[in-house]
């Protein structure tokens, strides 16, 4: 065999292993909370931080007020310096419901970022009797039994922190290219069962849109005060839980919650830009990861075209199989988490290219100290 054929065969073997890992994670190790009605006997506090969310908080709040199976449910909402009348919208929707407390947040002190500080204030004001805390973002709409199911799964998993990942709603071309990578990345590269069993903080993942924690374990980990200056406060909170001896778990929350994270391409672009540098850490590590992703998922379709031009049908066939394996991984991920798979998965190489560009942009703007979110500097 020629050197190009051997090289493409090696690439094919790696892609097959990764796609197989995605399949095993999705079908065997990914937790799936029940979609049947359950009743939770313990007190639960749902905590909702808001900053300029007047245009989209209503569906979220209505869904929280409609929760079933949690007789001792309390909801704490924090208006974090909004200037768009968010608090007025909350009052109109809640309409005096005694289960809801609306707080006015204070500005973050030096050393704190906005989101961790808002969550910290919420946890401090939660009902002292609540043994489980549920953090929800304004762009999340819960199913009627979502809180009860998530708390039940937290206890069944014997975990301190459970992240039931919502179904990510997509509408624009940018959404469809980028958003599915969130689930695909951890299903493909993160061994879920090992993550649950391992005490290593580096082996952790979580999504802050919908997060359930045991209160005692949350306190032992230092709560959001332990991650006060972290852009990715959700993942860092999961790591803090592990450092304190707790366990974490991921779950498919697509039947429990929907989430439309961004309405426009600029919002999506800036949302990822503000945090991708924190996902990778050192720029050298980011460069290695982006290069590997490009080699695995962008190179195969390019090799197909090049091989056909130079008359190398064997290389073209093997590279085409590699491209299809990458697409298959996206299909498995999307079907396992309630996402779109057709025809979006066919554009997987383009998605990886866009992710690489967003990563470069993130480091570039951070170096120039131009990263911000919702009017506050980050990074």
VOBA-1610 file (N, C-alpha, C; in pm, whole numbers, padded with zeros to 5 digits, always signed):
BEGIN
Unk+00085-00120+00000Unk+00000+00000+00000Unk+00087+00124+00000Unk+00040+00227-00065Unk+00114+00352-00071Unk+00096+00430+00059Unk+00186+00526+00079Unk+00180+00607+00200Unk+00047+00680+00214Unk-00007+00743+00107Unk-00137+00811+00123Unk-00249+00717+00166Unk-00249+00595+00111Unk-00353+00499+00148Unk-00341+00461+00294Unk-00220+00434+00341Unk-00199+00398+00482Unk-00242+00513+00573Unk-00206+00635+00537Unk-00242+00750+00620Unk-00393+00767+00629Unk-00462+00750+00517Unk-00608+00764+00519Unk-00671+00648+00595Unk-00613+00529+00586Unk-00664+00415+00664Unk-00654+00442+00815Unk-00541+00498+00857Unk-00525+00533+00999Unk-00632+00634+01040Unk-00652+00734+00955Unk-00756+00834+00983Unk-00892+00769+00993Unk-00918+00672+00907Unk-01047+00603+00906Unk-01067+00524+01035Unk-00962+00459+01081Unk-00972+00381+01206Unk-01004+00473+01324Unk-00937+00588+01331Unk-00961+00683+01440Unk-01106+00734+01434Unk-01152+00767+01316Unk-01290+00816+01302Unk-01391+00708+01339Unk-01364+00585+01301Unk-01454+00476+01337Unk-01461+00458+01488Unk-01345+00471+01555Unk-01343+00457+01701Unk-01422+00570+01767Unk-01404+00692+01718Unk-01475+00805+01777Unk-01626+00796+01754Unk-01666+00757+01634Unk-01809+00743+01607Unk-01868+00629+01688Unk-01791+00521+01704Unk-01836+00412+01790Unk-01853+00458+01934Unk-01761+00542+01980Unk-01772+00596+02116Unk-01895+00683+02131Unk-01925+00764+02029Unk-02046+00844+02032Unk-02169+00755+02046Unk-02171+00646+01970Unk-02285+00554+01973Unk-02301+00488+02110Unk-02190+00444+02168Unk-02195+00379+02300Unk-02243+00479+02406Unk-02186+00600+02404Unk-02229+00703+02499Unk-02379+00730+02486Unk-02426+00744+02361Unk-02565+00783+02338Unk-02663+00673+02372Unk-02624+00548+02352Unk-02719+00438+02370Unk-02706+00366+02503Unk-02589+00377+02568Unk-02569+00301+02693Unk-02546+00389+02815Unk-02468+00495+02800Unk-02422+00567+02919Unk-02493+00700+02944Unk-02559+00755+02845Unk-02628+00883+02865Unk-02754+00862+02946Unk-02763+00928+03059Unk-02880+00915+03145Unk-03001+00981+03081Unk-03117+00921+03103Unk-03241+00975+03047Unk-03346+00980+03158Unk-03369+01099+03213Unk-03472+01112+03318Unk-03607+01066+03266Unk-03688+01017+03356Unk-03820+00968+03318Unk-03905+01080+03259Unk-03988+01044+03162Unk-04084+01142+03110Unk-04225+01115+03162Unk-04231+01027+03263Unk-04360+01001+03328Unk-04376+01090+03450Unk-04497+01123+03488Unk-04516+01207+03607Unk-04461+01139+03733Unk-04386+01213+03811Unk-04335+01165+03940Unk-04359+01274+04043Unk-04353+01235+04169Unk-04373+01330+04278Unk-04246+01333+04362Unk-04198+01453+04390Unk-04079+01473+04473Unk-04124+01520+04610Unk-04081+01450+04713Unk-04124+01483+04848Unk-04043+01591+04915Unk-03924+01618+04865Unk-03836+01715+04931Unk-03862+01857+04882Unk-03831+01957+04962Unk-03844+02096+04917Unk-03741+02129+04809Unk-03784+02200+04708Unk-03699+02233+04594Unk-03709+02383+04567Unk-03594+02446+04543Unk-03591+02587+04505Unk-03542+02599+04361Unk-03622+02664+04277Unk-03582+02694+04139Unk-03529+02837+04137Unk-03411+02855+04080Unk-03341+02983+04085Unk-03321+03035+03942Unk-03371+03156+03916Unk-03373+03212+03781Unk-03305+03348+03778Unk-03180+03356+03724Unk-03113+03486+03709Unk-03157+03553+03579Unk-03183+03684+03585Unk-03230+03757+03468Unk-03152+03887+03453Unk-03112+03913+03329Unk-03051+04043+03296Unk-03097+04082+03156Unk-03183+04183+03150Unk-03239+04230+03023Unk-03304+04117+02945Unk-03400+04051+03008Unk-03469+03937+02947Unk-03618+03963+02929Unk-03658+04089+02921Unk-03800+04121+02913Unk-03868+04057+02792Unk-03794+04042+02683Unk-03854+03992+02560Unk-03875+03841+02559Unk-03808+03768+02648Unk-03822+03622+02640Unk-03840+03549+02772Unk-03858+03623+02881Unk-03871+03554+03009Unk-04011+03497+03032Unk-04111+03548+02963Unk-04248+03506+02989Unk-04270+03355+02971Unk-04230+03293+02859Unk-04250+03148+02847Unk-04178+03068+02955Unk-04058+03113+02992Unk-03983+03045+03097Unk-04058+03050+03230Unk-04105+03169+03267Unk-04176+03184+03394Unk-04307+03105+03397Unk-04381+03111+03288Unk-04507+03037+03284Unk-04485+02887+03299Unk-04377+02839+03238Unk-04345+02697+03252Unk-04307+02661+03396Unk-04235+02752+03463Unk-04199+02726+03603Unk-04323+02724+03692Unk-04415+02816+03668Unk-04537+02821+03748Unk-04626+02700+03724Unk-04608+02633+03610Unk-04692+02518+03575Unk-04629+02385+03616Unk-04520+02387+03692Unk-04454+02262+03731Unk-04545+02176+03818Unk-04536+02045+03793Unk-04616+01947+03869Unk-04523+01853+03944Unk-04577+01789+04045Unk-04503+01686+04117Unk-04403+01738+04217Unk-04405+01867+04246Unk-04315+01924+04347Unk-04400+02008+04441Unk-04466+01947+04539Unk-04555+02022+04628Unk-04486+02135+04702Unk-04358+02113+04737Unk-04284+02215+04812Unk-04188+02289+04719Unk-04243+02350+04616Unk-04163+02423+04518Unk-04163+02572+04550Unk-04045+02630+04548Unk-04031+02774+04562Unk-03945+02825+04446Unk-03977+02942+04396Unk-03907+03000+04283Unk-03850+03135+04324Unk-03721+03153+04304Unk-03656+03279+04335Unk-03603+03337+04204Unk-03643+03460+04174Unk-03602+03529+04052Unk-03517+03648+04092Unk-03405+03668+04021Unk-03319+03781+04050Unk-03307+03869+03926Unk-03346+03995+03943Unk-03328+04093+03836Unk-03189+04154+03851Unk-03100+04117+03761Unk-02959+04151+03773Unk-02926+04278+03695Unk-02978+04391+03743Unk-02944+04519+03683Unk-03005+04541+03545Unk-03123+04487+03520Unk-03186+04502+03389Unk-03226+04648+03366Unk-03224+04686+03239Unk-03265+04822+03202Unk-03382+04820+03103Unk-03441+04703+03081Unk-03547+04689+02981Unk-03684+04657+03040Unk-03698+04673+03171Unk-03827+04645+03233Unk-03851+04498+03263Unk-03744+04421+03277Unk-03758+04279+03307Unk-03839+04255+03434Unk-03811+04332+03539Unk-03881+04312+03667Unk-04031+04334+03652Unk-04071+04431+03571Unk-04214+04457+03548Unk-04280+04339+03479Unk-04210+04280+03383Unk-04265+04162+03314Unk-04281+04047+03413Unk-04182+04026+03498Unk-04190+03919+03597Unk-04311+03939+03687Unk-04330+04059+03736Unk-04443+04086+03825Unk-04577+04061+03755Unk-04585+04097+03627Unk-04709+04077+03554Unk-04738+03929+03534Unk-04637+03850+03504Unk-04657+03707+03481Unk-04687+03634+03612Unk-04611+03667+03715Unk-04627+03598+03844Unk-04762+03632+03909Unk-04802+03759+03896Unk-04933+03803+03945Unk-04958+03764+04091Unk-04857+03787+04175Unk-04874+03764+04318Unk-04865+03621+04364Unk-04822+03529+04281Unk-04809+03387+04321Unk-04717+03378+04442Unk-04764+03321+04552Unk-04684+03320+04676Unk-04560+03231+04667Unk-04552+03147+04566Unk-04433+03060+04553Unk-04313+03136+04499Unk-04333+03258+04449Unk-04227+03329+04378Unk-04177+03447+04461Unk-04046+03460+04468Unk-03980+03576+04529Unk-03897+03646+04423Unk-03916+03776+04409Unk-03838+03855+04313Unk-03737+03939+04389Unk-03610+03922+04355Unk-03502+03996+04419Unk-03444+04098+04323Unk-03392+04206+04377Unk-03317+04303+04300Unk-03170+04281+04328Unk-03095+04243+04226Unk-02955+04210+04245Unk-02869+04332+04268Unk-02753+04310+04326Unk-02655+04416+04343Unk-02541+04391+04245Unk-02468+04497+04212Unk-02359+04486+04115Unk-02251+04392+04168Unk-02187+04317+04079Unk-02080+04226+04123Unk-01965+04302+04186Unk-01915+04257+04299Unk-01797+04320+04359Unk-01672+04285+04279Unk-01562+04351+04304Unk-01438+04319+04232Unk-01403+04171+04245Unk-01363+04112+04133Unk-01327+03971+04132Unk-01440+03878+04095Unk-01560+03932+04078Unk-01675+03849+04041Unk-01719+03882+03899Unk-01760+03778+03826Unk-01832+03798+03700Unk-01982+03799+03728Unk-02059+03850+03632Unk-02201+03872+03656Unk-02282+03747+03682Unk-02267+03644+03598Unk-02350+03524+03612Unk-02322+03451+03745Unk-02197+03423+03780Unk-02174+03358+03910Unk-02227+03439+04027Unk-02215+03572+04020Unk-02263+03654+04131Unk-02414+03649+04142Unk-02483+03652+04028Unk-02629+03641+04029Unk-02672+03507+04089Unk-02607+03398+04047Unk-02643+03266+04101Unk-02611+03256+04250Unk-02502+03318+04291Unk-02465+03318+04432Unk-02572+03388+04515Unk-02619+03502+04469Unk-02726+03573+04542Unk-02853+03490+04549Unk-02886+03424+04440Unk-03006+03341+04438Unk-02996+03228+04540Unk-02882+03160+04542Unk-02865+03049+04635Unk-02873+03096+04780Unk-02821+03215+04806Unk-02826+03269+04942Unk-02969+03297+04987Unk-03056+03331+04892Unk-03193+03367+04926Unk-03292+03253+04905Unk-03242+03136+04868Unk-03332+03022+04852Unk-03388+02979+04987Unk-03505+02920+04985Unk-03569+02869+05106Unk-03469+02782+05182Unk-03441+02813+05309Unk-03344+02733+05385Unk-03380+02585+05391Unk-03509+02552+05377Unk-03550+02412+05384Unk-03523+02336+05254Unk-03499+02407+05145Unk-03482+02340+05016Unk-03355+02257+05015Unk-03368+02128+04987Unk-03252+02038+04984Unk-03198+02019+04843Unk-03272+02068+04743Unk-03225+02063+04604Unk-03244+02201+04541Unk-03143+02244+04467Unk-03148+02372+04397Unk-03147+02346+04247Unk-03234+02416+04176Unk-03244+02400+04030Unk-03217+02537+03967Unk-03105+02549+03897Unk-03071+02673+03827Unk-03124+02663+03684Unk-03198+02767+03642Unk-03257+02769+03508Unk-03229+02904+03445Unk-03197+02905+03315Unk-03177+03030+03243Unk-03307+03075+03178Unk-03314+03202+03143Unk-03437+03260+03089Unk-03473+03206+02952Unk-03376+03149+02880Unk-03406+03096+02747Unk-03450+02951+02749Unk-03477+02898+02867Unk-03519+02759+02883Unk-03668+02753+02915Unk-03738+02664+02847Unk-03880+02640+02875Unk-03895+02494+02916Unk-03937+02473+03041Unk-03945+02339+03097Unk-04079+02273+03067Unk-04076+02142+03049Unk-04198+02062+03043Unk-04261+02060+03182Unk-04391+02031+03193Unk-04459+02040+03323Unk-04399+01954+03433Unk-04339+01840+03399Unk-04283+01751+03502Unk-04131+01757+03506Unk-04072+01858+03446Unk-03926+01862+03431Unk-03852+01870+03564Unk-03893+01958+03651Unk-03822+01974+03779Unk-03830+01846+03861Unk-03949+01788+03868Unk-03965+01664+03944Unk-03880+01552+03885Unk-03879+01540+03753Unk-03800+01435+03688Unk-03651+01457+03708Unk-03606+01581+03699Unk-03463+01610+03714Unk-03416+01584+03857Unk-03493+01625+03955Unk-03455+01599+04094Unk-03456+01449+04122Unk-03554+01379+04067Unk-03561+01233+04083Unk-03437+01167+04024Unk-03393+01213+03907Unk-03273+01156+03844Unk-03147+01192+03923Unk-03141+01312+03979Unk-03028+01349+04064Unk-03012+01250+04177Unk-03123+01217+04242Unk-03118+01123+04355Unk-03089+00982+04308Unk-03147+00940+04196Unk-03123+00805+04145Unk-02977+00785+04107Unk-02914+00891+04055Unk-02774+00884+04016Unk-02680+00896+04135Unk-02734+00930+04251Unk-02653+00955+04371Unk-02545+01059+04342Unk-02588+01160+04271Unk-02496+01266+04229Unk-02517+01392+04312Unk-02415+01474+04317Unk-02425+01606+04378Unk-02476+01708+04277Unk-02436+01689+04152Unk-02474+01782+04045Unk-02517+01702+03923Unk-02633+01736+03869Unk-02684+01673+03747Unk-02710+01782+03644Unk-02662+01759+03522Unk-02685+01853+03412Unk-02773+01785+03307Unk-02906+01809+03312Unk-02993+01753+03208Unk-02994+01847+03087Unk-02921+01812+02983Unk-02899+01905+02873Unk-03028+01925+02793Unk-03077+02050+02779Unk-03202+02074+02709Unk-03191+02045+02559Unk-03306+02033+02494Unk-03309+02028+02349Unk-03283+02169+02296Unk-03178+02183+02218Unk-03140+02314+02166Unk-03219+02342+02038Unk-03299+02446+02041Unk-03380+02482+01925Unk-03295+02562+01826Unk-03305+02529+01700Unk-03228+02599+01597Unk-03324+02652+01490Unk-03288+02766+01434Unk-03372+02827+01331Unk-03288+02879+01215Unk-03183+02954+01245Unk-03102+03014+01141Unk-02993+02917+01094Unk-02929+02953+00984Unk-02819+02871+00932Unk-02705+02864+01034Unk-02677+02976+01101Unk-02573+02976+01203Unk-02605+02881+01317Unk-02730+02884+01362Unk-02774+02790+01466Unk-02747+02646+01424Unk-02789+02614+01304Unk-02783+02476+01257Unk-02640+02428+01237Unk-02550+02521+01209Unk-02411+02483+01193Unk-02340+02465+01327Unk-02367+02554+01422Unk-02285+02560+01543Unk-02347+02489+01663Unk-02474+02513+01688Unk-02534+02465+01812Unk-02527+02314+01833Unk-02547+02231+01730Unk-02538+02086+01753Unk-02403+02037+01798Unk-02299+02119+01780Unk-02166+02078+01824Unk-02157+02067+01975Unk-02244+02137+02049Unk-02239+02131+02195Unk-02255+01988+02243Unk-02362+01922+02198Unk-02385+01783+02240Unk-02287+01688+02173Unk-02259+01713+02044Unk-02171+01622+01971Unk-02032+01614+02035Unk-01978+01725+02081Unk-01844+01725+02136Unk-01833+01637+02260Unk-01929+01651+02355Unk-01913+01569+02475Unk-01957+01424+02454Unk-02050+01399+02363Unk-02084+01260+02334Unk-01971+01188+02259Unk-01894+01262+02182Unk-01788+01201+02103Unk-01658+01186+02181Unk-01623+01283+02261Unk-01490+01285+02321Unk-01489+01263+02472Unk-01602+01262+02537Unk-01605+01249+02683Unk-01663+01112+02722Unk-01587+01028+02788Unk-01641+00899+02835Unk-01735+00921+02954Unk-01864+00914+02930Unk-01961+00957+03030Unk-01955+00875+03159Unk-01947+00743+03147Unk-01944+00663+03269Unk-01816+00688+03347Unk-01704+00701+03278Unk-01578+00731+03347Unk-01586+00868+03413Unk-01652+00964+03348Unk-01668+01097+03407Unk-01742+01089+03540Unk-01847+01007+03544Unk-01924+00994+03668Unk-01842+00928+03779Unk-01763+00831+03743Unk-01691+00753+03843Unk-01560+00818+03887Unk-01497+00891+03796Unk-01365+00946+03824Unk-01373+01068+03916Unk-01281+01079+04013Unk-01277+01199+04098Unk-01199+01314+04033Unk-01146+01293+03913Unk-01061+01396+03851Unk-01146+01517+03809Unk-01116+01635+03860Unk-01192+01754+03821Unk-01181+01786+03672Unk-01070+01749+03609Unk-01054+01779+03467Unk-01153+01701+03381Unk-01205+01591+03433Unk-01302+01510+03359Unk-01442+01552+03402Unk-01488+01663+03345Unk-01616+01720+03387Unk-01681+01794+03273Unk-01813+01795+03275Unk-01891+01873+03179Unk-02024+01908+03244Unk-02081+02019+03203Unk-02211+02062+03255Unk-02263+02175+03168Unk-02393+02195+03171Unk-02455+02306+03099Unk-02538+02389+03195Unk-02507+02515+03204Unk-02571+02600+03304Unk-02714+02638+03273Unk-02765+02605+03153Unk-02903+02642+03122Unk-03004+02573+03215Unk-02972+02450+03257Unk-03062+02372+03341Unk-02973+02282+03426Unk-02958+02317+03552Unk-02860+02253+03639Unk-02926+02222+03773Unk-02911+02099+03819Unk-02973+02054+03944Unk-02863+02012+04040Unk-02866+02065+04162Unk-02762+02033+04259Unk-02823+01998+04394Unk-02757+01906+04460Unk-02787+01881+04601Unk-02733+01997+04682Unk-02816+02055+04766Unk-02775+02178+04833Unk-02657+02159+04926Unk-02657+02049+05000Unk-02546+02026+05091Unk-02415+02010+05014Unk-02420+01938+04903Unk-02300+01921+04821Unk-02257+02051+04755Unk-02354+02130+04713Unk-02326+02261+04654Unk-02253+02350+04755Unk-02301+02350+04879Unk-02238+02430+04984Unk-02098+02381+05014Unk-02082+02248+05021Unk-01950+02189+05050Unk-01849+02225+04941Unk-01897+02238+04817Unk-01808+02272+04705Unk-01775+02421+04701Unk-01839+02500+04786Unk-01815+02644+04787Unk-01916+02723+04705Unk-02012+02651+04643Unk-02114+02719+04564Unk-02053+02802+04452Unk-02127+02901+04408Unk-02078+02985+04299Unk-01966+03080+04344Unk-01947+03092+04475Unk-01833+03171+04522Unk-01701+03106+04481Unk-01704+02974+04465Unk-01583+02901+04427Unk-01548+02923+04280Unk-01643+02975+04202Unk-01619+02995+04058Unk-01649+03140+04020Unk-01627+03231+04113Unk-01671+03370+04100Unk-01615+03442+03979Unk-01495+03402+03935Unk-01430+03474+03825Unk-01419+03388+03699Unk-01503+03285+03689Unk-01494+03191+03577Unk-01602+03219+03473Unk-01558+03230+03346Unk-01653+03253+03238Unk-01745+03131+03221Unk-01687+03012+03225Unk-01765+02888+03216Unk-01796+02841+03356Unk-01883+02915+03423Unk-01909+02885+03564Unk-01976+02750+03583Unk-02050+02701+03482Unk-02118+02572+03496Unk-02018+02457+03502Unk-01924+02455+03407Unk-01822+02349+03408Unk-01732+02362+03530Unk-01696+02485+03566Unk-01611+02504+03683Unk-01681+02465+03813Unk-01813+02484+03819Unk-01888+02439+03936Unk-01885+02286+03945Unk-01899+02219+03830Unk-01889+02073+03829Unk-01752+02028+03878Unk-01648+02098+03838Unk-01513+02064+03885Unk-01497+02089+04034Unk-01557+02198+04082Unk-01551+02227+04225Unk-01622+02118+04306Unk-01733+02069+04252Unk-01804+01959+04318Unk-01714+01836+04329Unk-01644+01805+04220Unk-01554+01690+04225Unk-01441+01710+04324Unk-01386+01831+04326Unk-01277+01858+04420Unk-01321+01841+04565Unk-01448+01865+04591Unk-01498+01852+04728Unk-01545+01710+04760Unk-01527+01618+04665Unk-01564+01478+04690Unk-01700+01440+04637Unk-01770+01529+04566Unk-01901+01498+04513Unk-01893+01432+04376Unk-02009+01389+04327Unk-02020+01323+04196Unk-02104+01409+04104Unk-02073+01402+03975Unk-02152+01476+03876Unk-02203+01378+03771Unk-02308+01419+03700Unk-02365+01335+03596Unk-02428+01423+03489Unk-02424+01374+03364Unk-02492+01437+03252Unk-02615+01355+03216Unk-02716+01422+03163Unk-02836+01351+03121Unk-02893+01417+02995Unk-02965+01339+02917Unk-03038+01394+02805Unk-03166+01458+02859Unk-03171+01591+02853Unk-03290+01661+02901Unk-03380+01708+02789Unk-03367+01648+02670Unk-03442+01697+02553Unk-03592+01679+02568Unk-03634+01583+02652Unk-03778+01566+02675Unk-03828+01651+02792Unk-03735+01715+02860Unk-03772+01795+02977Unk-03768+01945+02949Unk-03685+01987+02855Unk-03663+02131+02839Unk-03623+02165+02696Unk-03669+02281+02650Unk-03626+02339+02523Unk-03547+02466+02552Unk-03450+02494+02467Unk-03368+02614+02487Unk-03333+02675+02352Unk-03370+02800+02334Unk-03325+02877+02216Unk-03223+02977+02268Unk-03096+02944+02254Unk-02991+03021+02319Unk-02972+03160+02259Unk-02976+03169+02127Unk-02949+03297+02060Unk-03051+03319+01949Unk-03091+03443+01931Unk-03190+03477+01829Unk-03127+03515+01696Unk-03004+03565+01698Unk-02940+03614+01577Unk-02797+03562+01568Unk-02740+03571+01446Unk-02600+03530+01428Unk-02504+03614+01513Unk-02517+03747+01518Unk-02425+03823+01604Unk-02430+03778+01750Unk-02549+03746+01802Unk-02559+03698+01939Unk-02486+03565+01955Unk-02509+03474+01861Unk-02443+03343+01868Unk-02292+03358+01856Unk-02249+03438+01759Unk-02105+03459+01738Unk-02040+03515+01864Unk-02101+03617+01924Unk-02042+03681+02041Unk-02053+03592+02165Unk-02161+03513+02173Unk-02176+03423+02286Unk-02067+03317+02290Unk-02037+03259+02175Unk-01929+03160+02171Unk-01792+03227+02185Unk-01777+03343+02124Unk-01648+03412+02131Unk-01609+03443+02274Unk-01705+03480+02357Unk-01672+03519+02494Unk-01620+03402+02577Unk-01653+03277+02538Unk-01622+03166+02626Unk-01532+03057+02569Unk-01511+03054+02438Unk-01432+02944+02382Unk-01289+02943+02434Unk-01231+03061+02456Unk-01094+03063+02509Unk-01087+02994+02644Unk-01194+03006+02723Unk-01195+02942+02855Unk-01215+02792+02844Unk-01275+02745+02736Unk-01294+02602+02717Unk-01161+02530+02696Unk-01069+02595+02624Unk-00943+02530+02589Unk-00828+02568+02680Unk-00835+02686+02744Unk-00725+02729+02828Unk-00611+02788+02746Unk-00496+02726+02751Unk-00377+02779+02684Unk-00399+02781+02533Unk-00356+02888+02465Unk-00373+02894+02319Unk-00311+02776+02246Unk-00200+02723+02299Unk-00136+02608+02236Unk-00228+02486+02236Unk-00299+02466+02348Unk-00393+02354+02355Unk-00507+02373+02256Unk-00554+02496+02246Unk-00661+02525+02150Unk-00615+02497+02008Unk-00492+02537+01975Unk-00440+02514+01841Unk-00433+02365+01809Unk-00390+02286+01906Unk-00381+02140+01884Unk-00521+02081+01862Unk-00616+02120+01945Unk-00752+02064+01933Unk-00814+02104+01800Unk-00804+02231+01764Unk-00863+02277+01638Unk-00797+02206+01520Unk-00665+02189+01526Unk-00595+02120+01417Unk-00640+01974+01406Unk-00656+01907+01519Unk-00701+01766+01517Unk-00842+01754+01463Unk-00930+01845+01507Unk-01067+01842+01456Unk-01068+01865+01304Unk-00984+01957+01258Unk-00976+01981+01115Unk-00925+01859+01040Unk-00822+01795+01093Unk-00767+01676+01029Unk-00870+01564+01021Unk-00944+01545+01129Unk-01039+01434+01135Unk-01166+01459+01054Unk-01217+01583+01058Unk-01351+01605+01004Unk-01357+01699+00884Unk-01253+01777+00861Unk-01252+01867+00744Unk-01168+01808+00631Unk-01058+01743+00667Unk-00970+01689+00564Unk-01034+01583+00475Unk-01116+01490+00529Unk-01169+01384+00442Unk-01243+01432+00317Unk-01340+01524+00326Unk-01404+01567+00201Unk-01308+01639+00107Unk-01211+01710+00162Unk-01111+01775+00077Unk-01024+01670+00007Unk-00993+01563+00079Unk-00914+01455+00019Unk-00990+01385-00093Unk-01121+01371-00075Unk-01202+01309-00181Unk-01186+01387-00311Unk-01204+01519-00302Unk-01195+01602-00422Unk-01054+01596-00482Unk-00952+01605-00396Unk-00814+01605-00446Unk-00779+01471-00509Unk-00819+01362-00444Unk-00786+01228-00496Unk-00854+01202-00629Unk-00975+01247-00645Unk-01044+01228-00773Unk-00976+01307-00884Unk-00925+01425-00850Unk-00857+01508-00950Unk-00727+01444-00997Unk-00655+01377-00907Unk-00525+01320-00943Unk-00535+01172-00979Unk-00658+01119-00983Unk-00676+00980-01023Unk-00635+00879-00919Unk-00675+00901-00794Unk-00646+00805-00686Unk-00777+00757-00625Unk-00846+00667-00694Unk-00980+00626-00649Unk-00982+00557-00513Unk-00878+00484-00479Unk-00875+00416-00349Unk-00871+00517-00235Unk-00786+00616-00249Unk-00779+00723-00149Unk-00912+00796-00140Unk-00972+00825-00255Unk-01101+00895-00257Unk-01208+00814-00184Unk-01210+00682-00208Unk-01311+00597-00144Unk-01292+00593+00008Unk-01167+00579+00050Unk-01140+00574+00194Unk-01172+00708+00261Unk-01133+00817+00195Unk-01163+00949+00251Unk-01313+00974+00255Unk-01384+00927+00152Unk-01530+00940+00152Unk-01592+00864+00268Unk-01538+00746+00298Unk-01587+00670+00414Unk-01561+00746+00543Unk-01445+00814+00550Unk-01416+00894+00668Unk-01515+01008+00686Unk-01545+01076+00575Unk-01645+01183+00581Unk-01779+01129+00631Unk-01821+01013+00579Unk-01949+00955+00620Unk-01949+00914+00767Unk-01834+00870+00816Unk-01826+00837+00959Unk-01845+00962+01045Unk-01786+01074+01002Unk-01808+01199+01074Unk-01953+01241+01073Unk-02016+01228+00957Unk-02159+01259+00946Unk-02240+01166+01036Unk-02204+01037+01039Unk-02277+00941+01121Unk-02271+00979+01269Unk-02154+01027+01314Unk-02144+01071+01453Unk-02239+01184+01484Unk-02249+01279+01392Unk-02343+01389+01410Unk-02488+01340+01413Unk-02520+01244+01328Unk-02655+01188+01326Unk-02688+01122+01458Unk-02596+01041+01509Unk-02618+00972+01637Unk-02638+01073+01749Unk-02553+01175+01753Unk-02562+01277+01857Unk-02696+01350+01850Unk-02736+01391+01729Unk-02860+01466+01714Unk-02982+01382+01753Unk-02986+01259+01708Unk-03101+01174+01739Unk-03109+01142+01888Unk-02994+01136+01953Unk-02992+01103+02096Unk-03033+01220+02183Unk-03025+01343+02129Unk-03051+01461+02211Unk-03163+01549+02156Unk-03244+01494+02067Unk-03359+01567+02018Unk-03329+01674+01916Unk-03213+01668+01852Unk-03174+01771+01757Unk-03206+01735+01613Unk-03183+01828+01522Unk-03199+01806+01379Unk-03082+01724+01327Unk-03110+01629+01240Unk-03000+01552+01182Unk-03000+01554+01030Unk-03111+01583+00968Unk-03116+01585+00823Unk-03168+01719+00772Unk-03099+01780+00677Unk-02970+01739+00619Unk-02850+01799+00690Unk-02873+01854+00810Unk-02769+01932+00878Unk-02638+01856+00898Unk-02648+01726+00928Unk-02526+01650+00956Unk-02432+01645+00836Unk-02485+01660+00716Unk-02400+01657+00597Unk-02301+01773+00595Unk-02334+01881+00664Unk-02247+01999+00668Unk-02151+01996+00787Unk-02129+01878+00844Unk-02043+01870+00963Unk-01904+01930+00942Unk-01837+01908+00829Unk-01706+01972+00810Unk-01714+02125+00816Unk-01821+02181+00762Unk-01837+02327+00768Unk-01856+02372+00913Unk-01931+02294+00990Unk-01949+02326+01132Unk-01816+02332+01204Unk-01729+02237+01176Unk-01598+02233+01242Unk-01514+02353+01201Unk-01523+02393+01074Unk-01450+02512+01029Unk-01499+02636+01103Unk-01630+02651+01116Unk-01686+02766+01186Unk-01642+02766+01332Unk-01642+02649+01395Unk-01596+02639+01533Unk-01450+02683+01545Unk-01368+02642+01451Unk-01228+02684+01452Unk-01214+02834+01439Unk-01293+02894+01350Unk-01288+03040+01334Unk-01333+03111+01461Unk-01439+03063+01524Unk-01487+03124+01647Unk-01381+03113+01758Unk-01310+03003+01761Unk-01205+02985+01862Unk-01093+03085+01840Unk-01048+03100+01716Unk-00943+03199+01686Unk-00991+03339+01723Unk-01116+03370+01689Unk-01171+03502+01721Unk-01174+03525+01873Unk-01207+03421+01947Unk-01215+03432+02092Unk-01079+03470+02152Unk-00973+03400+02109Unk-00840+03431+02161Unk-00793+03569+02116Unk-00825+03604+01992Unk-00783+03733+01939Unk-00845+03848+02019Unk-00977+03841+02043Unk-01044+03950+02115Unk-01005+03950+02262Unk-00979+03833+02318Unk-00935+03831+02458Unk-00798+03897+02471Unk-00708+03870+02377Unk-00576+03931+02382Unk-00585+04082+02374Unk-00684+04131+02301Unk-00702+04276+02287Unk-00796+04333+02394Unk-00836+04248+02489Unk-00923+04288+02600Unk-01054+04350+02550Unk-01113+04285+02452Unk-01236+04335+02393Unk-01352+04239+02412Unk-01339+04141+02502Unk-01448+04047+02527Unk-01546+04106+02629Unk-01673+04098+02595Unk-01776+04143+02689Unk-01904+04064+02663Unk-01994+04069+02761Unk-02124+04003+02746Unk-02227+04079+02829Unk-02336+04115+02762Unk-02444+04189+02827Unk-02392+04314+02899Unk-02301+04382+02830Unk-02252+04509+02880Unk-02146+04500+02988Unk-02097+04378+03018Unk-01995+04362+03120Unk-01873+04296+03059Unk-01752+04338+03099Unk-01632+04276+03046Unk-01617+04135+03101Unk-01563+04045+03017Unk-01532+03907+03061Unk-01392+03874+03012Unk-01331+03780+03080Unk-01198+03734+03038Unk-01089+03834+03060
//
